[in-house]
C-alpha cells in the first residue's frame, strides 16, 4: 500500500485550495527579500520558511513542475508500532507532487517535533510507471469533474493514484480533496506530466 497510511474520510475532512506551480527562485532574490523584510522589521514566519525550503528542494532536484495533491494520512506517532486492528491514529498532511525529469516525488511539510527538515520526501515512482487515476466519492463510486466553470458545491472526494512497481506489480496511494474540480486538476497534471511509453 503506497507511501501513506490507509485513508479514513472522517479524519481527512479538510482539503487544499488551488493548485500551485514550481517557482523558479534564486538565493540572490531570497537574500534581497530577506534583507528588505529585516529592514522593515518583518520576521519570517513558518509559511515563508516552508515556501523557501520547497523552492530550494525543487531547484536542487531539477524539478520541471510541482502541484498540490490534496491530503494524505500520516501516522500521528513518531515511531508507530504494527497496528493489526487498524486503530492507529492518523493526521491529515498536505502533499505536494514534484515532477522531476524522470520521477514523481511525494513531498510533505516537516512536522516541527518529528522532522529535521522543513520538506520531507515521502516516496517516488517513475513518470513512465503511472497506470491509473481514479476520482471517487465518499462511498467509493466514480465521480466526474464539472465540465467547465460552474458553481460547484463542496464535495469531498478521493484521487487514487496507481503506478507500476519495479517488480512488475502495482501500488497506489489515495489523496482527499474538498472539491472535485481541484482533484480533477491534480489528476490532469499527473496525466500531462507522465511519460507514456
Secondary structure, 3 states (H helix, E strand, C coil): CCCCCCCCCCCCCCCCCCCCCCCCCCHHHHHHHHHHHHHCCCCCCHHHHHHHHHHHHHHHCCCCEEEEEEEEEEECCCCCCCCCCCCCCEEEEEEEEEECCCEEEEEEECCCCCCCCCEEEEEEEEHHHEEEEEEECCCCCECCCCCCCCCCCCCCEEEEEEEECCCCCEEEEEEEECCHHHHHHHHHHHHHHCCCC
